[in-house]
Amino acid sequence: MSTVSDIAPLPKPPTTPVRRWFLPSAVTSELDPDLTGRKGRPRRTARDWAVDFACFLIAVVVGLLGAEEATKDPTLPYAVEVLDQSLGALACAAVWLRRRWPVGLAVAMVPVGFVSNSAGGAAMVALFTLAVHRPFRYVAWMAGASLALLPVFYWLRPDSELPFIVVVGLGGLLTVAVVGWGMLARAKRQLMMSLRDRARRAETEAELRAEQAQRLAREAIAREMHDVLAHRLTLLSVHAGALEIRPDAPRAEVARAAGVIRESAHEALQDLREIIGVLRASGDDGDESGRPQPTLAALEGLVAESREAGMKVTLDSRVVDAADVPASVGRTTYRIAQECLTNARKHAPGAEVTVTVAGARGAGVTVSVHNPPPPGDVPHVPGSGQGLIGLTERATLAGGRLEHGPGEDGGFLVHAWLPWR
């Protein structure tokens, strides 16, 4: 078990704003929503400017080749050539708008690419952009329209060097390659975002586990402090109160009370060291604490200590082969009796407490602690109620059960059963 101070939150990775310039703007906007420009659109990064300029150059180069091919056709009127080149220039300029309106640009490029031979490069760039930024259903419609118009286009404007079948096949292959390339880029981007989401979820889960470990450590510390120190401190309170009430008591009685106070303080200090040692060791119950944990055999010493403090305690132990009781069961039995005696000392002073322990291998161990109503008026003693909750949790973790409540005679009864297999 770790202490609260041993559990530190996970360090956050340092931010690297320089690397964001080498990522697409769509990715950087997902990583940091604050990196957006006007109207909520992501701002272009250095990579975006480089890619957009490369796409523009590709559209211009392919457009120039298409314009040169159109000039070789002697049957094409001059006005159609001018219209072809004008539409191609506008299409190349529209490439810079591909990130803002990918669907609109792709839809506009279908008729423009059919009319203008110079707009072929821009049409391919628009189709690639659509495949990168939009789902497949948009790409399927645009690619299908382009493939359907491809034979008609080359039928009206045949190539001067290649046969009709060959040029249509090459055009279809180029369209499929552009679509596949764009879908591959989209898949890689989605994979990057999914890995980022998984990393964020893993970091969040790690933080939650750290918080849960801190909470469990605090609860364990509070439970151990309450179970161990409350018994010692009540002894100190009882004897200190007796000295305060009877300052003229005989010297022997004063010395005896002072000895009990000193011994209880020493035991409380030892118990505190034991708890801290267990928590620092992060191991089981005190294997490295330097002091053995209480077992069933220590129950008689606990009762004798309570009797010395002035309590009336009766111990009825009927455990067969008590030496063979498992250490965890004996330790839990001791803690239950210790907490019950502490509560009886606080809430029912002067009442006789009966502690009954019975059991055998295979049948389990039962612990019953009963006290009748106090003989006189009892001043109100504040209590958190965490002791009985902690006992119930201890018994449950040990595989047993614990019940508590008022007895038939008006007193209080705690009954627990612990397995002994």
N, C-alpha and C positions, 0 to 999 in steps of 0.2 A: 504494500500500500504506500503511495507517495503522499508527501505532505503537500499542502496548498502551494507553498513557496517553490516546490520542485517542479511544478507544472507551469510552464511558460507558454504564452500564445505563440503560434507559428509565425516566423518572420515573413513579412510580405516581400515579394520580389521587387527589386528596384525598377522604377519606370525608366524606359529607354526611348525618349521621344525621337531620337535621331533615326531609329530603326523604322518608325512609322512612315517615314518618307519613302521607304522601299516596299511598302505594302499597298495593295489597292485601297482606294478610298472607301469602298463598301466594307472592307474588313476593318479598317481603322474606326469607322463610325460605329461598328458593333463592339469593338474593344473599348472605345471611349466615346459615349454619345455626345460629349461636349465638343468634339472636333467636328462641328457642322458649321456650314456657312449660312448665308441668308436663306430664308424660307425653309430651313431645316434640311437643306441638301448637303451631302458630305462634300468637303472641300477637296479639290484635286491634290494628290501628292506628287512628289517628283516622279514616281513610277508612272502615275497616270498621265502626266504630261509627256513622258517619253513614249509610252504606248500609243497615246493619241496621235503624237507626231508621226510615229512609225506607221500607224494605220492610214493617216493622211497621205504619207509618201506612197504607200502601196496603192491607195486609190488613185493617186495622180499618175503613177507609172503605168498601172493597168489601163487607166483612162487614155493616156497618150498612145499606148499600143492599140487600143480600140479605135481611137480617132485615126491613126495611120492606116488601120485595116479598112476603115470606112472610105478613106480617100482613094483606095485602090479599086473601088467599085465604080466602073464608068457609068453604070445605069442609075446611080444615086444622084438626085438633083443637088445643086449647090445649096439651096435653101434648107434641104434636109440635113446636109452636112453641118451647116451653121447651127441648126436647132440641136443636132446631136451633140456638138461640142459645147454648146451653151448649157444644155441639161447636164452634161458630164461635169462641167465646172461647178455648177450649183450643187450637184450631188457630192462632189469632193469637199466643197465648203461645208455641206451639211454633216459631214463626218464628225466635226467638232461637237455636234449636238447629240451624238449617239448615246452618251451616258444619261442625259436628261430625259430623252424620249426614245428609248430603244424600240418599243413597239410601233410608235408612229413613224419613225424613220424606216423601219423594215417594211411597213405597209406601203409607204410612199415609194420606196425603191423598187417594188415589184412592177408597177406600170412604167416608172421612169427607166428602169433597166431594160424593159421590153422595147421601149421606143428608142433609147439612146444606147449606142454601142460603147460610148465613152464612159457611161455610168456603171459599167460592169464591175469595176473594182470597188466602187462605193457600195454597190448592192451586196457584194460578198462581205465587206466589212460590217454592214448593217445586219446581215444574217448571223455573222459571228457574234456580234454584240448581243443580239437577241438570245442566242444560245447560252451566252455567259450569264446574262442578268435576268432571264425569265424562265419559267417552267417549260417542260417539253411540249405542252399542248400548243403554245404560241409558235414554237419553232416548227412543229409539224405542219401547221397550216401554211406558214410562210415558205418553208422548204418545199412543200407539196405544190404550192402555186408556182414557185420558180421552176421546179422540174417539169411541171405540166406545160409552161410557156416556152421552155427551152427548145423543143423541136420546132415549134411554130416560128420562133425567132430566127433560127438557122435556116428554116425553109424560106423565109422572106429575105434573109441576108446570108446567102451561102458563103462559106469560106472559100477563098481563092486557092488554097493549097491542099487542104485536107478534105476527104470525102465527108458526106453528110453524116453517116453513121458514126464515124470516128469522132467528129467534132461534137456531136451530141453526147456520145459516151464520155468524152473527156470533160465536157461541161457538167454532166451529171455527177461524175466522180469528184470533180472539184467542189461541187455543192455539198455532197455528202461528207467530204473531208473537212470542209469549213464547219459544218454543223457538228461533226464529231469532235473537232478540236475545241470548239466553244463549249460543248457539253462536258468534255474532259476538264477544262479550266473551271467550269462551274462545280463539278464534282470535287475537285481538289480544294476549292474554296469552301464548300460545304463541309468537307472533312476537317479542314482547319478550324472552322467555327465549332464543329461538334467536339473536337479535341479540346478547344478552349472552354466549352461548356462543361465538359467532363472534369477538366482541371479545376474550374470554379466550384463545381459540386464537391469534388474531393477536398478542396480547401475548406469549404463550408462544413462538410462532415467532420473534418479533422478538428475544426474549431468547436463544433458541437460536442465531439468526444472529449476534448480538453475541458470544456465547461462541465460536462457530466462527471468527469474524473475529479474536478475540483469540488463539485457538490458532494460527491460520494466521500471524498476525503474529509470535507468539513463535517458531514454527518458521522463518519467513523470517529473523528476526534471528539465531537460532542458526546457521542454515545459512550466512548471509553472514559472520557473525563467524568461523565455523570455516574457511570456504573462503579468506577473505582474510587474516585475521590469523595463522592457523596457520603459513603459509609464512614470514611475516616474523619471527615469534617463534622459529621453529626456527633461522633464521639468527643471531638474537641469541644463542640458547643455544649454538650451535656455536662462535662466535667468543669468547663469554665463557668457555666451557669451555677453549678453547685458551689464553687468557690466564691462566686459573687454573692450568692444568697446567704451562705454561712461563713462569713469571714472569721468567726470565732471558733471554728471547728477544731478538734484535736489535732495536734501536730502530726501524728501518724496518718490521719485521714487526709490532711492537706498534702503531705508528702506522697501518699498513694495517688491522689488525684493529679498532682503535678507529674508524677511518673507516667500515669496513663496519658496525659496530654503530650508529654515529651515523646513517648513511644508512638502515639497516634500521628504526631507530626512527622516523625521519622518514617513511619510506614507510608504516609501520604507522599512524602518526598520520593521514596523508593518507587511507589506506584507511578508517580509522574515521570520519573526517569525511565521506567519500564515502557510506558506508553510512547514517549518520545523515541526511545530506542527502537520500538517496533515500527513506528511510522518512518523513521529514517532508514531502517533496514529494508523497507518495502517487501518484507517477507511475510511468513505466516505469524501466528500469535506468539511472538516473543522467542523465536528460535535463536536470535542473535542478540537478545536484549540483556543477557548476562544474569537474568533472574528467572527462575522457572515460573510458569503460569500456575494458578491455583487449580487443583483437581478435587475429586470427590473426597479424598482423604483430608483435605484442608478444611472441610466443613465443620469438623469438631472444633478446630481452632477459632473459626469465625464465631461459633456459638459461645465458646468460652470468652472470647473478647467482648461479645455483647453482654454477657453476664457480668463481667468486670465493670462494664459501664453502667450497671444498675438495672438492666433489663431482666425480665423473667422469661426465659427461653427454655423450651423443652424440645429436645431432638430425639426423634424416633427414626432410626436408620435400620431398614430391613432389606438391604441389598445383598443378593446372593453373589458371591465372588466379587466383592467390591473392588478388589485389586485389579480385576480384568476389565473394568469399565473403560471404554475408550476415553482418551484425553479430552476430546472435544465435548463429549457428553458430560464428563465430570466438570469441565470448566463452565459449561452452560448451566449446569445444576448449581454450582457455587455462585455464579453471578445472579441467578434468580433468587436464591436464598439471601444473598447479600443485599440486593435491592429491596426485597420484602422486609428484611429487618430494619433497613434504613427508613422505609416508609412507616413502619410500625412505631419506630422510635420518635418520628416527627409527629404523626397524626394520632397515635394511640399510646401516649406515655403511661406507664404503669400497668398496662394490660399484659397478660401472659400470652406469649406467642408460641405456637406449636408448629414445629417444622417436621414434616414427615417425608421420608425418602424411602421408596421401595422399588424393587424391580429385579429382573433376572435376564440372563442372556436369551434373546429371542422374544421376550415379552416387553422389553423397553424399561425405561426408568420414569417413575412418576414422582413429582415434587409437589407437595401441598404445604402452603404456609397460611395459617389462620390465626387471627387475633380477634378476641371479643371486643365489644365496645369499651372505650376508655372508662375507668372508674369515676372520673370527675370531668369538670369542664376543661376543654383543651383550647388554648388560644389559637387563633387562625395562623396557620403556617403557609406561606405562599409556596406554590408548586407549579411546575410547568406541565406536568403530566407526561413528560418525555420518557420517564423511567419505565413505565409500564409499556409504552409503545416500543421502546428499545428491547424490552424483554420479549414481547410478542414477536418482534423481528428476529431476535436471536433464535427463539424456538423454531420459527418457521424455516430459517436458513439451515438449522440443524436437522430438518425433516420432521419436526414434531409440531406441537400445538400448545397454546397457552390460553387459559381463560381466567378472568378475574372479575370480581364484583362483590356486592354485599352478601354476607352470609345469612343463614337463617336466624341466628341470634342477634342480628344487627351489627355484627362486626364486619370483617373483610376477609375474603378468601381468594387466594391465588393458587390455581391448579394447572400443572404443566405435565405433558408427556413427551418424552424424548426417545427416539428409536435406539435400540441396542441389538444389532444384528450379529 
